[in-house]
Amino acid sequence: MKNENKEKKSLLKNFYPEYTFEKVENIPDELIHKEGIKLILMDMDNTLIDSKGKYSKELRRWIKNIKAKGVKFYIISNSFSESTVKRISKELGVQYLYKASKPSTKAFKKICDKFPDANKCEILMVGDQLFTDIWGANRFGIRTILVKRLNKKEIIISKIKRPFERIILNHYYKKEENIEKCRV
């Protein structure tokens, strides 16, 4: 029984983010600088934009500020609608990849191959879902930040996964070493 609990806890770590924040624009630029981040991969739906395809002025300013410090950005979205991803990437001045099939690591590799100067420890994934964004990035071996979803309206598959995410996050938040990393 003791070994089963140990295995369960180590399995859950695959889904743990390195940090959590309320929203993308709350991620301090000091953290990005301190961690030596050169490339930030961002989920789009419910991370950058709400269900109406809107994002905040603060997000735009945050991206502009971080880009001014030499950090590159890339939207990595599971969306099948290239037009939406393309529009958001153009407005924010970042590159994009849609139909990413996260948590598969193929899309992460494809993007990272375009940035050979960035080692995996210098790449950060920011997203709102454990089972796609965080797990995929953890499997690929890059840094992770989980943000709260922007609104409750989601596609059905995301709604189905949310209760399971809460179970994992409850374990994550209980671990003493994660307390300082939680900004949510």
N, C-alpha and C positions, 0 to 999 in steps of 0.2 A: 504494500500500500504506500509506503514511504517513497519508493522509487517511482511509482505512478504519479504522485504529486510533484516530484522533482521534474519528471519528464513533461508534465502539463505546464509547469511554470516556465521551463526552458522553451517549450513550444510557443507559449504566449509572447515571449521576448521577440519572436520574429515579427510581431505586429506592433511592438512598442516604438513610438517616435522618440527621437532624441530630446526634443523640446516640444512644448505646446504653447500656443498663443491664442488669444481671442480672435484675431483677424490678421491678415498678412501685414497690413500697415503698422501693426504693433510690434513687429519683429525689429528689435533695435539694430541700427546700422553698426553699433559697436560690437554686437555679437557676430555679425557677418565678418567684420574686420578682424576681430579677435580669433575667430575660427579659421581665418585665411580662405574664405570662400571666394572662388573666381567665377562660378557658374551656378545660377539658381534656376532649377526646373520648377515650373508651377502648373498645378492642375488648373483647369479653367472653371468648369461648372461648380457653383456653390463654394468655390475658393476665391476666385477673382470676380466672377459675375453672379448676380442673382438669377432667379428664374425668368426675369424679363430681359436678361442680357445686359444689365446695367452694372457699372462698377462705380466706386466712390472717387471723388476728387483726391481724397487722401491717398488712395492706392496709386493713382497716377503720379502724385508728388513723390511718394515713397519710392516707386520704381525709378523715377527720374533722378532722385537723390542717390540711390544705390548705383545706378548706371554711371553717374558722374564720377564715382570712385573706382571705375574700371571693371565692375562686375557685369557679366553677361547674363542675359535672361533668355529662357526658352519655355514656351507653353507646351506642355505634354498632356494632350487630352484624349480621352476615350470617345469623344464625340464623333458621330458620323457626319455631322454637318460642317463641312469645310468652310462654308461661307461665314458662319458665326465665328469660328476659330480664327479665320483669316482677318475678319473685321476687327476683332478684339486685339489680335497681335499687331495689326497695322496701327490702330489707335494708340496702343501702349508702346509702340516702337520696339517690339520684340519678335523673335522668330517663333515658329510653331511647328508642331507635328500633331496631326489629328489621327483618329483611328489607332491609337497607341496600344490598345489591348493590355493595359496594366491589369494585373500585376506581372505580366510577362516582362522579361528583362530585355527583350529585343529592341524595343523603342528606346530604352535608356542607353543601350549600347550604341544604337544608331546616332543618337544625339551626341553622346560623349565622344564618339569617333570624330565628330566635326570640331572638337575642342581638345586636340592632343596636348595642349599646354596645361590643362587642368587634370590633376590626379583625382582619383575617386574621393580622397579625403577633402578635396577643395570644391566638391560639388554638393549642392543642397537641394533636396526635393521638398516642396511645400504643397500640402494638400489637405483635404477635409475628410478623406476616407482611409480607414486602416487597411481594408482588404484590397484596395487597388493602389493608392498612392504610397502609403507607408510600407506595406508589405513588399510591393514591387521594388521600391528603392532600397529597402533593407536586403532583399535578395540579391540586388545588383551590387550592394556594398557601398552605397553613398549615404550621406547624412540626411536626417529627416526632421521636419517640423510639421506637426499636426495643428491645423486651425479649426475653429468651429465652423460648421456650415453656415452660409449666409442666410438661408431661410429654410423653412420646413418643407416647402414644395420640392419634391424629388421624383425621379422615375421610380417605378415599383421595385426594381431590383435593389436600389439603394435603401428604400424603406424597409425591405426584408432584412437587410444586413445590419441595420442600425442597432437593434437589440443585442446582437452578438458583439458588436463593437463596444457597447456599454459595459458588457461583462469584462472584456479585455481591459478597457480603460479603468474600470474599478480596481482591477489587480495592479495596473500600472500606477495609479495614484496612491495606492496603499504602500508602495515600496518607498522606503525612506530616501534612497538615493535619487529618486525622481522628483521629490518635493520642490527642490530649488529650480528644476527645469520646467515646472508648470507655471504658466503665466495666464492660464485660462480662468 
